[in-house]
Amino acid sequence: MATFEVIGGNKLNGEITPQGAKNEALQILSAVLLTSEPIEIHNIPNIIDVNLLIELLQEMNVSVEKIGSNSYKFRADDVDVEYLQSEEYFKKSGRLRGSVMLAGPLLARFKKAYLPKPGGDKIGRRRLDTHIIGFEKLGASFSYNSNTGFFALQANELKGCYMLLDEPSVTGTANILMAAVLADGTTTIYNAAYEPYIQQLCKMLVRMGANIVGIGSNMLTIVGVVKLSGTTHTMLPDMIEIGSFIGLAAMTHGSITIKNAAVAELGIIPEKFRQLGIEINIVGDDIHVPAQDKYEITKFLDGGVLTIYDNPWPGFTPDLLSIVLVTAIQAHGSVLIHQKMFESRLFFTDKLIEMGAQIILCDPHRAVVIGLEREKQLRGITMSSPDIRAGVALLIAALSADGKSTIQNIEQIDRGYENIDTRLRALGADIKRC
C-alpha cells in the first residue's frame, strides 16, 4: 500500500492545469458502446477509476487505441456481450462505481446488461433504485443475484415513455438517457440532473445522431433513433480539481494560477470560495488565487453564521464540501458545513481535529468549523485516506501543517487525481510517494 510523506509549511506558487473531468469521463467512455463506429475522446484523465473502465471496455473486446497523452480512439464493433457473465467482469466492475453506467448503453444496443453493487468510495449508501426503475419504465425486466450482488437486466425492446425521477441522480440520468436514445418512441425524463457533465454527454450524443431536446434543463425529451454514428469529444476540465486548487492556495498561503479552467462551466463554485473570504481573480479562462495574509468568512445579512451545503446543480456540488471544510480551518470566522447527500463523508474530521483544527462534528451530516485565523498551524500526523475527496482534503491539511504527515491508502486519491504528487511538487510542495 503506497503512502504520501508530506513536509508541510511551504507556500505553494505557480501555475497548474486541471485534468479532464473524472465524472464526465465515466459517462462519456460508457457511451462508446452505443455505436459500432469509431469515437475519439480527448482530455481523458489518467486516473485509476478511468483506467479501470478503459480496461473493462478492452476486455469486452472494444478496440482501444491511444492516440495521444490523454487521447484515445474507441471502436465497439465486436463487443463480447458474454463477457458480462464472467467472473472477471463481476470482480472488476464491482471495484468501480462508474461501471454501472455501462448498463444503459448495453441495454440499448444489446438488450441485456448487468449492474454491479456500487463500488468506489465508502461514503454511505449509494442506491441504484433510480437506474433500475428508469430501465423498467423503458420496458426492461431485472433479477437480482444475492451471491454476486449483480442485477441482470433484459429487454426484448425498449419503448419510450414519460418518467419523473425520484431524485436528480447524475449517474441515473446518464444511464437512462443512454438507454433512451436507441429506444422506440419518445422518452421524457423529468427531474433530470443537468450538471455540465450531463450536458456534455447530451451534446456528444446529439453529434452521434441522437435527438435530444432540453439540454441544460431538468426536463429532457429524447426521440429514439435506429442507430448512432461516431464522433469526436473533448472533456471539460475537472471542476473538483479546480475547487481543490483554490482551497490549496488559501491554506498554504500561496499564489496559484489555475489555467484553462472553463470558468463558464463552474457555476456557483467560485462564489462559495469567495464566501470563505478567498480572493479569486478571473482572467479570461484562468483563475488566479493570490496570497492572502488572512481570509474572513462572510456572514448572512442578518449576522447569522454562514452555512454551506450541497444541492443538485446548479447548487453546490457535494464533492467539494470536504475541500471547503478543510479550507475554513485557517479562516477568520465560523461556518456550518451541511453534507446532505452522504452520511459518512464527514467522518474524516477526526483526523483534522487531531491535527489541531477546531471542528465540532454535530452529527453524520453537519460540522461546524471555527477558524484558527492563522494564529497557529496544524501539526503533522499519520492518517489514512477514506475516500477521494476526503483524501485530498487531508493532503491539503498536511501541506499547510507544521512538520511531517504520512497519508496512507493514497490509492483512494489516485482514483480521482492525476499524478497529484508530481504536479504539486512543481508548485513547491515537499511531498514524496513511498
N, C-alpha and C positions, 0 to 999 in steps of 0.2 A: 504494500500500500504506500503510495507516494505522499510526501508532505511538503509544505512550504515552510522554510525558515525565513523569518522576516525580522530585520532590524529597523525599528520604526524611528520616526522623528525627522526624516528628510522632507524638505519641501519639494513637491513634485512640480516640474515645469516643462513646458514644451508642447508639441502638437501630437495628437493621436487621432487615428481614423477608425470609426466604429466598424465592426464586422457586419456582414449581412445578417438580416433578422432571423433568429432561430425559429420563432413561432411561425413566421411566414414560410420558412424553408420546409418545415414538416408537411405543410398543406400542399405547397407547390410540387414537391417531389412526389407526393402521392398521386397528384393529378396526371403524371406522365402515363399512368396505367389506362387513362381514358381513350387513348388513341394508339394506333399501330405506326403512326408516322413519327419522324424524329422531332425531339424537343431539345432546344438549347437553353440552359439556365446559367445565369451569371451572378456573381457575388454570393456564392454559396459559402456559408461559414464552415471552417474546418474544425468542427467540434464533435465530441463523442456521439451525441444524440443524432446529429445529422449523418455522420459517417455510418452509424449503425443502420439507419434507414436506407442509405445507399447500398450497404451490404445486403440487406433484405431484398431489395429490388434485384440485385445481381443474382441472388440465389433463386429468385423467381424466374430467372432466365431473361431478365430485361438487359438489353445491351447498354453498357455504361462506358463512355469514353471521356477521359479527362482531356480537355482542350485548352486549359489554362490553369493558373494557380488556384482560382476559385470558380472555375467554369467547367461544366460537363455537358455532354450530349447524351441523351437517353433515347432508346427506341424499344417500345414494348410490343413488338410484332410477333413474339413467340413465347408468350407467358405460360409458365408451367403452373397451372392452377392447382394441380395435385400436390404441389409443394406445401400448400396451405394446410394440409393434413399431416405433415411430417412432424416428428419430434423436434427437429432442428428449428422449425418455424415457431412451434409452441415456446421453446426456450428463449429464442432471440427476441421475438416480438413482445413477449411478456416483460422484457427488461426496459422497453421503450414505450412510453405513453403515446408518442406520436404515431405508433404503428396502428392505432385504432382508426386513423384516417385513411388507411388502405381499404377499409371496408366499403365506403361509398363508391369509389371507382370500380372496385372488383364486382360489387353487386350490380352496378350499372352495365358493365361490359360483359361480365361472365356469368351473371345471375346467381353467384354464390360467393360468400365471404366468411371470414372468421374474425371475431373481435376478441382480443385477449383481455384478461383482467388488467386494469391500468397499472403500468409500471411507473418508473420515474421518481419524482420527489415524494418523500413521506411527509406530506403537509396536511393530511386529513383525508376524509372521504372524497373520492373523485368518481362519481357515479356515471353510468353510461345510459341512464334512462332516456335522456333527450335523443340520443342517437338511435336507440332501439325503437322507441315509439315513432320517430320520424320514418324509419325504414318500414315499419309495419303499415303506416298510413299510405306509403307508396306501393304496398302490396307484398312486402316480404314477410316471411314467417321465420321464427327462430326457435332454437332449442339451446339449452344450457347444459354443459358437461361439468359437473361439480368436481370431477377428478382433475381435469386440465384447467378449469377456470375460464373456458372459452365459450363464447356464444357462436353457434353455427347459424348462418343466415342463408336463406334461399328464396328465389322468386322466379316463377315462370315468366313473368312480365311485370315491369314497374309501370304504374299508371299515375299520372299527375293528379294532385289533389290540393285542397286548402288545408293548412295546418297552422295552429297557434302554438309556438314553442312555450313550454312551461318555464323556461329560463333562456336568456340570450347567450347560450353557450357558444363560444368561438369554435371549438372543435366540432360540436354538434351541428352548428350551422354549416361549416365547411363540408362535413361528411354528407349531410342531407343534400346540400347544394350539388355536390359532385355526383350523387346518385340521380338527382332530378334532371340533370342536363341531357341524359340519354333516355329518360322515361317517356312514355307515350302520353301526350297531352300537356296541360298546363299545371304547374305547381306554384302555389303561393305560400311563402314562408313568412309568417308574421311574428313579430318579436324576435327577428333575426339579429344576431350580432352584426355590427358593422365597423369593427376595428379596421384600421388601414390594411391589416393583413388579409382580412376577408375581401376588402375592396380590390386588393392586388390579385387575389385568386379569381375574383369575378372578371376582372379585366383580361387576365390571361385566358380564361375560358371563352370569353367573347372573341378574342383573337383566334381561338381554335375553331370558332364557328358556333358557339353556344348562343342562345337567345335569352338574355337576362336583362330585366328592367328593374330599376330601383336601387342601383348600386350606390352605396353611401347612405342608405336609409335602413330602417328596421323592417321594411317590407320588400321582399324580393319576389319577383314574378319570373318564372322560368318556363319557357315553351320548349319542350323536349325536341331534340333533333335526332336524326338517324345515326350520324357519326360525326366525329370531331377530327380535325387535322392537326398538324404540327405547328409549332410557333417558337419564338424566342422570348425569354423573360429575364428581367434583371430584378434582383431582390432589393428591397429598401434597406437602409442601414438599421441596425438593431436599436430601437428606442430604449430598451432596458439598459444596454451598454451605455448609451448616451447619458441617461439619468445617473448611472453608476459613476461615470467620469465627472459629472457635475458635483456629486457628493464627495468624490475622492479629492477634487481640487480644494473644496471648502475645508474638509477635515485635515488635510496635510498642509494647509496654509499656503498652497501653491497657486501657480498661474498656468492654466491649461487651456489650449485651444482645441476644440473638437471639430475636425474637418469633415465637410460633406455630410452634414447631419440631417438633411432633408427636413428642415425646420418646419415646413408647412404641414408635415405629417405627424408632428409631435403633440398636437392638441394642447391639453392643459398642463403638460409636464413641466415646461419652463416656469409657468406661473406658480406651481406648487413649490418649487425650489426657491423662487423669489419670496414666497411667504415665510420661508425659514430665514430670510434676510440675506440670501446669497445674491450677489450682483451677477447678472447674466447679460452679456452684450452679444447681440446677433449681428454678424457682418456677412451679408449675402446668405450662403447656406452653412456658414461656420458659426460656432458658439464659442465665445471667449469668456472664461471664468477667471477674473483677476484675483490676485492675492488680496485678502482682506484681514485686517487686524482683528475684527470681530464681525459677527453676523447675528442680527437680532430677530427673533421670531415675532411676526406680527400678531396682533390680537383681533378678535372680531370687533365690529364697530361699537358694540355695547360694552367693550372691555373684557369680554369673556375669553377664556383660554382657547387658542386655536385647536381645531380638530381636523385631522387629515384622514380620510377614509377612502376605501376603494369603491368603485362603481363601474358598471358596464360602460363602454365607450359611448359618448365622449367624456365620461367620468375618468377618474384617476385609476390607472392600472394597478391591480394588486401586486404585480411583480416588482413594483418599485417601493412598496411600503417598508420593506426591510432596509432599503437604502436610505429612505427618508428618516427612519428611526435612528440609524447609526449616525447620520449627518447631524441630527439635532443634539447629539451628545455634547458637542462643544459650542453650541449656540448660546446666546443670551436670551433667557426666557424658557417657557414650557410649552409642550404640545401633547395632545392626546392622539395616539395612533390607534385607529379602529380598523382592524382587519376583519371584514365581514365574511369573506368567502371561505377561508380555510381555518379550521380550528386548532391547527398545530403549528402555524407558521411563526408565531411569536415566541416559541419556547427557547429559541437560541439566545434570548435576552439574558439568561442566567450567566452566560459567558461574558457578556458586556458588563454586567454588574460586577463580576469577579475582576474585570479589568479596571474598575473604578467608576463606571458610569452610574449616574443617578436615574434609575428607571424603576417605576412601580408597575409590576405586571398585575393588572386588575383582575383579569380572567383570560381564558384562552384567546379572546378576540381583541382585547384592549390593553394598551400600555401607555403610561404617562412618562415622558422624558423631561427631566429637569436639567436644563443646560448647565455645563460646567463653566461656560464663559471663558474658556482657555486659561482659567486660573490654575488648573493642574492637568497634567497629561494622563492619559490612560496608561496602564502598565502592561507589559507583555506577559502572556501566559501561554500554556498549551491548551489547544481546543480542537474540536472536530467539526467539520462542515456537515450540517444535517441535510441541506438541500442547496440548489444552485444559488438562489438569491441570498439566503442567509449566509452561505459560504463567502460570497463576495462582500457582504456587509461586515463579516468578521475580518476579512482581508483588509478592508478599508480601515477598520478599527486598529488592526495590527500595524498598518503603515503609519498611523498617526500616533502610536503609543511609544512610551519610553522603554527601551530595552528590546529583548528578543522575544518574539512569539513563534510558536510552532502550530501550524494548522494541519490537522490530519484529515484523511478522507477527501483529498482535493480532487479526486475523480469527479465528485459532485460539481465542483467549479468548472472542471474541464468539459462537462456536459454542455455548458452554455456559453463559455467564454474562450475564444480562440487565442492560444499562446499568450495567456494573460501575463505570465511572469516576464516573458521576453519584452512585451510591449510596455510593461510598467518600468522595467529596468531602463528603457530608453528615455523615460521621464525622470530618472534619478532614483528610483526605488531600490532599496537594498533587499532583494528577495532571491532566494535560492530554492530550486526544486531538488528534493532529496529522494 
